[in-house]
Amino acid sequence: MTNEKASKNRITRRNFVKVSATATAFTIVPRSVLGGPNNVPPSDRINVAIIGAGGQALVDMDNLIKFPDIQYVAVADPMEKWDYREFYFGGDAGRLAAREKIEKYYAEQNGMESYKGCAVYKDFREMLEMESDIDAITVETTDNLHALAAMAGLKKGKHVYCQKPLTHDIYEARMLTLAARAAKVATQMGNQGHAMESNRLVYEWLHAGVIGDVTEVHSWTDRPHGMWPQGIDAPTETPSLPRVLDWDLWLGPAPYRPYHPIYVPFRWRGFWDFGTGSLGDMGCHILDTPVWALDLSHPTSIEAVMNTPYSKDTYPVASMIRYEFPKRGGKPPVTLTWYDGGLTPFRPKELEEGRRMGDADGGTIFYGSKGTLMCGTFGQNARLIPESEMKNFKQPPKTVERTEGIYSEWVHACRGGKPATSNFDVSGPLTEIVLLGNVAMRFPGRRLYYDGENMKIQNVEEANQYIRRTYEGGWNL
């Protein structure tokens, strides 16, 4: 594990005085470096490190780097550089690509010909040991490593932003929730819809009783929709390992298997060992709407009522999962059904012909005692159906605080402000619900009764091995 040398003139708390004194001997130091109106001095910035520099990491970085409070100082990824143009992220990714983007941005912002101030590592564990100036981390690895990287940051008192799903298994989600609570740091999961106006509107409509008592919910996504393979066996070919990739580090705690380009850099999501399938990819977005709006907690049972064929290596191409949730106070039980891989619920009979269900990525339909509500991913475009019900609809009072978005929430929380709205106390339990569906997929047609408090399947003992997996390669949480 070797640090790929960072520049000597990196601007951090530790060496800011030395660097700025040297710089002023030769040139005028930009105000954005020294601080001033609308500029945060380096000694007050939040030093952020990236763990996992894939496409989504660079999307998040492009958003966070624009905050004056944020200073990117390090990147860790077992991949040096990889072409992502085949995927919707576009461009290059990997630790060197991330460093190039970071240093180019700071050079342009500070009016410099070049800027050298971002360290790169293969192994995030070494980075966290070596880089004492890190205040916060963003975790954007494969799902397989989310919990391990996030927990490593929490143990060192770092603020943590972790992409969805928060973890690969249910036990990890519970442990991260408890660890974040004890660490008293700012946390956030990357399900951006939770901060959107659309989800707040759905929450307010349902809490105001616009459609009465909700007892039935149907949510769906189009994933995988050709984005990654599911329902196949692992390849048997063993092509040569690219020089730019440390394969053992990429595998992390997963059982060893030979390198193959089917996994890297993006199509790992449909493999049990690395990803969490269609449900893990989109459930933390789409199911967040009903879970939050209906105050859902642990389900009492989960059942894969339909699965297409799957293998020991990959998730099924399509599935239908039924969750049963108990009464909550004066609210009735709720049956929530999830569909993926092209499966969708029946069209509501009141839905006008030619009107689309949800949006391109999926959606949710709520059936209540007084009406029906439909929305898209992130609760967007919420409408009563039939459309005639919207003519005299009066928006209920706004009862949920609005925010400036998921990134702003986390930055403010790192500064000691209010907790981000999808902090681990919120996103941890949501992730547990989502991942229970993946446990049910292993036992199609069998209703699994669940003890949420103790994280235990009560009637199918062999299912409990998927609540908490066994780590390989000496890794531990």
C-alpha positions in Angstrom: 0.0 0.0 0.0 1.8 3.1 -1.2 0.8 6.7 -1.2 1.1 8.2 -4.6 2.9 11.4 -3.6 0.9 14.5 -2.8 2.3 17.9 -3.6 4.4 19.7 -1.0 2.4 22.9 -1.4 -0.9 21.3 -0.5 -3.1 24.0 1.3 -4.3 22.5 4.5 -4.6 23.6 8.1 -1.2 22.1 8.8 0.8 24.0 6.2 -1.3 26.9 5.2 0.8 29.6 6.9 4.0 28.2 5.4 2.6 28.0 1.9 0.9 31.4 1.9 4.0 33.1 3.2 6.1 31.5 0.4 3.5 32.4 -2.2 3.3 36.1 -1.3 7.1 36.4 -1.9 6.5 35.8 -5.6 2.9 36.6 -6.5 -0.4 37.9 -5.2 -2.3 35.2 -3.3 -5.9 35.1 -4.6 -8.6 36.2 -2.2 -10.3 32.8 -2.5 -7.2 31.3 -0.9 -6.8 33.8 1.9 -10.5 34.2 2.7 -12.6 37.3 2.7 -16.2 38.2 1.8 -17.9 35.0 0.5 -14.6 33.1 0.8 -13.8 30.7 3.5 -10.1 30.7 4.7 -8.4 27.3 4.4 -8.1 27.0 8.2 -11.9 26.9 8.4 -12.6 24.6 5.4 -13.9 21.1 5.7 -11.2 18.8 4.3 -12.9 16.1 2.3 -11.5 12.8 1.0 -13.2 10.5 -1.6 -13.4 6.8 -1.1 -14.3 5.2 -4.4 -13.7 7.5 -7.4 -16.2 6.0 -9.9 -18.7 7.9 -12.0 -21.2 8.8 -9.2 -18.3 9.9 -7.0 -17.3 12.5 -9.6 -20.9 13.6 -10.0 -21.1 14.2 -6.2 -17.7 15.9 -6.3 -18.8 18.3 -9.0 -21.6 19.4 -6.7 -19.7 19.5 -3.4 -16.5 21.2 -4.7 -18.5 24.4 -5.5 -19.2 25.0 -1.8 -16.6 27.5 -0.4 -16.6 25.4 2.8 -15.3 22.3 1.0 -11.6 21.5 0.2 -10.9 18.2 -1.4 -7.6 16.8 -0.2 -7.3 13.1 -1.0 -8.8 10.3 -3.1 -8.6 6.5 -2.5 -9.6 4.0 -5.2 -8.0 0.7 -6.3 -8.6 1.8 -9.9 -6.0 4.3 -11.3 -8.1 5.5 -14.3 -10.9 3.9 -16.3 -12.9 5.0 -19.3 -16.5 5.6 -18.3 -17.8 7.0 -21.6 -19.8 3.8 -22.2 -22.0 4.7 -19.2 -24.2 7.6 -18.5 -21.6 9.3 -16.2 -19.3 9.9 -19.1 -15.5 10.6 -19.2 -12.8 9.0 -17.1 -13.0 8.0 -13.5 -10.6 6.5 -10.9 -8.2 8.0 -8.4 -6.0 9.8 -11.0 -9.0 11.1 -13.0 -10.5 12.5 -9.8 -7.3 14.2 -8.7 -6.9 15.8 -12.1 -10.5 17.2 -11.9 -9.9 18.5 -8.4 -6.6 20.2 -9.1 -7.8 21.7 -12.3 -10.8 23.2 -10.5 -8.7 24.7 -7.8 -6.2 26.1 -10.2 -8.9 27.8 -12.2 -10.7 29.1 -9.2 -7.5 30.5 -7.7 -6.1 32.0 -10.9 -3.1 29.6 -10.8 -1.4 27.9 -13.8 -1.5 24.7 -11.7 -2.5 23.5 -8.3 -1.0 20.4 -6.6 -2.8 19.6 -3.4 -4.6 16.2 -3.6 -3.1 13.0 -2.4 -4.1 9.7 -4.0 -4.1 6.2 -2.5 -5.2 2.7 -3.6 -6.4 1.7 -0.1 -8.7 3.9 1.9 -7.5 2.4 5.1 -4.0 3.8 4.5 -5.4 7.1 3.5 -7.3 7.5 6.7 -4.2 6.6 8.7 -1.8 8.9 6.8 -4.0 12.0 6.1 -4.6 13.5 9.5 -6.2 16.6 8.1 -9.3 14.8 6.7 -12.5 16.1 8.3 -15.0 14.2 6.2 -15.3 11.4 3.7 -17.6 10.6 0.8 -18.0 6.8 0.3 -18.8 5.8 -3.3 -17.4 2.3 -3.7 -19.2 -0.8 -4.8 -22.1 -1.6 -2.3 -19.8 -4.4 -1.0 -17.5 -1.9 0.7 -19.9 0.9 1.7 -20.2 -0.2 5.4 -16.6 -0.9 5.9 -15.4 2.4 4.5 -18.1 4.4 6.3 -17.4 2.7 9.6 -13.7 3.3 9.2 -14.5 7.0 8.9 -16.9 7.0 11.8 -14.3 5.3 14.1 -12.0 8.2 13.3 -14.6 10.8 14.0 -15.0 11.9 10.3 -18.3 13.2 8.9 -19.6 10.7 6.4 -21.6 11.0 3.1 -22.3 7.5 1.8 -24.0 6.7 -1.5 -27.1 4.5 -1.6 -27.8 1.9 -0.6 -26.1 2.6 2.7 -24.8 -0.9 3.1 -24.7 -4.4 1.5 -26.5 -6.2 4.2 -29.0 -5.5 7.0 -26.6 -6.0 10.0 -24.2 -3.4 8.5 -27.0 -0.9 8.2 -28.0 -1.3 11.9 -24.3 -1.1 13.0 -23.7 2.0 11.0 -26.8 3.7 12.4 -25.7 3.0 16.0 -22.0 4.0 15.3 -23.0 7.3 13.7 -25.3 8.1 16.6 -22.4 7.5 19.0 -19.8 9.4 17.0 -22.0 12.5 16.9 -20.8 13.4 13.4 -22.7 14.6 10.3 -24.0 11.8 8.1 -26.0 11.6 4.9 -26.9 8.9 2.5 -26.9 9.8 -1.2 -30.7 9.5 -1.9 -31.1 13.0 -3.2 -34.9 12.8 -3.5 -35.3 12.9 0.3 -34.3 16.6 0.2 -36.6 17.4 -2.8 -39.8 19.5 -2.7 -41.6 16.6 -4.4 -41.2 14.2 -1.5 -42.2 16.8 1.0 -45.4 17.4 -0.9 -46.3 13.7 -0.9 -45.5 13.6 2.8 -47.8 16.5 3.5 -50.6 15.2 1.3 -50.7 11.9 3.0 -50.3 13.2 6.5 -53.1 15.6 5.9 -55.4 12.7 4.9 -55.9 13.8 1.3 -56.6 10.2 0.3 -57.6 8.9 3.7 -56.0 5.9 5.4 -53.5 4.2 3.1 -53.5 0.4 3.2 -51.9 -0.5 -0.2 -48.8 0.8 -2.0 -47.2 -0.3 -5.2 -43.7 0.9 -6.2 -41.6 -0.1 -9.2 -38.5 0.6 -11.2 -37.4 -0.3 -14.8 -33.9 -1.5 -13.6 -31.8 -3.2 -14.6 -33.1 -2.4 -18.1 -29.9 -3.4 -19.8 -27.7 -1.3 -17.5 -26.1 -4.4 -15.9 -26.6 -8.2 -16.2 -28.8 -10.2 -13.8 -30.0 -13.8 -14.0 -26.7 -15.1 -15.3 -23.8 -17.2 -14.0 -20.4 -15.7 -13.5 -18.1 -15.8 -16.5 -15.5 -18.6 -16.6 -12.9 -16.8 -18.8 -9.9 -15.4 -17.0 -8.6 -12.4 -19.0 -5.4 -10.7 -18.0 -5.7 -8.1 -15.2 -5.3 -4.5 -16.3 -2.2 -2.8 -14.8 -4.4 0.1 -13.6 -6.4 -2.0 -11.2 -5.6 -3.6 -7.8 -8.0 -6.5 -8.0 -7.7 -7.7 -4.4 -8.5 -4.3 -3.0 -11.5 -4.0 -5.4 -12.9 -7.3 -4.2 -12.6 -6.2 -0.6 -14.5 -8.6 1.7 -16.1 -10.5 -1.1 -15.0 -14.1 -1.8 -12.2 -14.3 -4.3 -12.9 -14.7 -8.0 -10.8 -14.0 -11.1 -10.9 -10.6 -12.6 -13.3 -10.1 -15.6 -14.4 -6.9 -17.3 -18.1 -7.8 -16.8 -17.7 -6.5 -13.2 -15.5 -3.5 -13.6 -16.1 -0.6 -13.7 -19.9 -0.5 -13.6 -21.7 -3.8 -14.2 -21.0 -5.2 -10.7 -24.3 -4.1 -9.4 -26.3 -7.2 -10.4 -23.8 -9.7 -8.7 -24.8 -10.8 -5.2 -21.2 -10.4 -3.9 -20.7 -6.8 -5.0 -24.0 -5.1 -5.5 -27.6 -5.1 -4.2 -29.4 -5.5 -7.6 -32.3 -3.4 -8.9 -33.9 -3.1 -5.5 -30.7 -1.8 -3.9 -30.0 0.6 -6.7 -33.4 2.2 -6.9 -35.2 1.2 -3.7 -33.5 3.9 -1.5 -34.9 6.4 -4.0 -38.4 5.1 -4.8 -39.3 3.4 -1.5 -38.1 6.4 0.5 -41.3 8.1 -0.5 -43.8 5.7 1.0 -41.5 4.7 3.9 -41.2 8.3 5.0 -44.7 9.6 4.1 -46.4 6.6 5.9 -44.0 6.4 8.9 -43.1 2.7 8.1 -40.7 0.8 10.2 -39.8 -2.9 10.4 -42.0 -5.1 8.2 -43.6 -8.1 9.9 -43.1 -10.2 6.8 -41.5 -10.2 3.3 -42.2 -12.5 0.4 -40.8 -12.8 -3.1 -44.2 -13.6 -4.7 -42.5 -13.8 -8.1 -38.9 -14.1 -9.3 -37.6 -14.8 -12.7 -34.7 -17.3 -12.7 -31.5 -16.3 -10.9 -28.2 -17.9 -10.2 -25.8 -18.3 -7.3 -23.9 -15.3 -8.8 -26.6 -12.8 -9.8 -30.0 -11.4 -8.8 -33.1 -12.3 -10.8 -33.8 -10.3 -14.0 -37.2 -9.3 -12.5 -38.9 -9.7 -9.2 -42.0 -8.8 -7.2 -41.6 -8.5 -3.4 -44.4 -8.0 -0.9 -43.8 -6.3 2.4 -46.4 -6.3 5.2 -46.1 -3.5 7.7 -48.0 -3.4 11.0 -50.3 -0.7 12.5 -48.6 2.5 13.5 -50.5 4.2 16.2 -53.9 4.9 14.8 -52.8 4.1 11.2 -53.8 0.8 9.6 -51.5 -2.0 8.4 -49.9 -1.4 5.0 -49.1 -3.9 2.2 -46.3 -2.6 0.0 -45.4 -4.4 -3.2 -42.2 -3.8 -5.1 -41.7 -4.6 -8.8 -38.5 -4.4 -10.9 -37.0 -5.7 -14.2 -39.9 -4.5 -16.3 -42.7 -5.7 -14.0 -45.3 -3.1 -13.0 -48.5 -3.1 -11.0 -51.8 -3.2 -12.7 -53.0 0.2 -14.0 -55.5 1.8 -11.6 -58.9 1.5 -13.2 -59.4 5.3 -12.7 -56.2 6.2 -14.6 -57.1 7.8 -17.9 -56.1 6.0 -21.1 -52.8 7.1 -22.5 -51.6 8.6 -19.2 -48.2 7.3 -18.1 -47.7 5.5 -14.8 -44.9 7.1 -12.9 -41.9 8.2 -14.9 -39.0 6.8 -16.9 -37.3 5.2 -13.8 -40.4 4.1 -11.9 -43.0 5.3 -9.5 -45.4 4.7 -6.7 -49.2 4.4 -6.4 -50.9 4.9 -3.0 -54.4 3.5 -2.4 -56.3 5.1 0.4 -59.8 4.9 1.8 -60.7 8.2 0.1 -58.7 8.1 -3.1 -55.6 7.2 -5.1 -52.3 9.1 -5.4 -49.6 8.4 -8.0 -46.1 9.9 -8.3 -42.8 9.2 -10.0 -39.3 8.6 -8.6 -38.5 11.0 -5.7 -42.2 11.6 -5.4 -42.2 13.8 -8.5 -45.3 14.9 -10.4 -47.6 13.7 -7.6 -51.3 13.7 -8.8 -54.6 12.4 -7.6 -56.3 10.0 -10.0 -58.4 10.4 -11.9 -57.2 13.8 -13.0 -60.6 15.3 -12.3 -59.8 15.0 -8.6 -57.1 17.6 -9.0 -59.5 20.3 -10.3 -60.7 21.4 -6.8 -57.7 20.2 -4.9 -56.3 22.5 -2.3 -52.7 22.1 -1.2 -52.4 21.3 2.5 -50.3 23.6 4.7 -46.5 23.1 4.4 -45.5 21.3 7.6 -42.0 20.0 6.6 -39.0 22.3 6.5 -37.6 22.9 3.0 -33.8 22.7 2.3 -31.4 23.7 -0.4 -30.7 20.1 -1.3 -28.8 17.0 -0.2 -25.3 18.5 -0.6 -26.1 21.7 1.2 -27.7 19.8 4.1 -24.6 17.7 4.6 -22.2 20.7 4.4 -24.3 22.6 7.0 -24.5 19.6 9.2 -20.7 19.3 9.1 -20.6 22.9 10.2 -22.6 22.0 13.3 -26.0 22.8 11.9 -29.1 20.7 11.8 -28.7 17.0 11.0 -29.1 16.2 7.2 -32.6 14.9 6.5 -31.3 11.6 5.2 -28.8 11.1 8.0 -28.0 7.5 9.1 -30.8 7.6 11.7 -33.2 8.0 8.8 -31.4 6.2 6.0 -30.1 3.2 8.1 -33.7 1.9 8.8 -34.7 2.6 5.2 -31.8 0.6 3.9 -32.8 -2.3 6.2 -36.3 -2.3 4.7 -34.9 -2.2 1.2 -32.4 -5.0 1.7 -34.9 -7.3 3.3 -36.4 -7.7 -0.2 -33.1 -9.1 -1.4 -33.2 -11.7 1.4 -36.7 -12.7 0.2 -35.4 -13.2 -3.3 -33.3 -16.1 -2.1 -36.5 -17.9 -1.0 -39.1 -17.3 -3.7 -42.7 -18.1 -2.7 -41.9 -18.4 1.0 -43.2 -15.8 3.4 -40.5 -14.8 5.8 -41.6 -13.6 9.2 -39.3 -10.9 10.6 -38.4 -9.8 14.0 -37.0 -6.3 13.2 -35.7 -5.4 16.7 -33.5 -8.5 16.7 -32.8 -8.6 12.9 -34.0 -12.2 12.7 -36.1 -14.2 10.3 -38.2 -16.3 12.6 -39.5 -19.1 10.4 -36.7 -19.9 7.9 -33.4 -20.2 9.8 -31.2 -20.5 6.7 -32.4 -17.0 5.6 -30.5 -15.4 8.5 -27.1 -16.0 6.8 -28.1 -13.2 4.4 -28.9 -10.7 7.3 -25.2 -10.7 8.1 -22.7 -12.0 5.7 -19.2 -13.4 6.4 -16.3 -11.2 5.3 -13.3 -12.7 3.4 -9.7 -11.5 3.3 -9.3 -10.4 6.9 -11.8 -7.5 6.6 -14.0 -6.6 9.6 -16.5 -4.0 10.5 
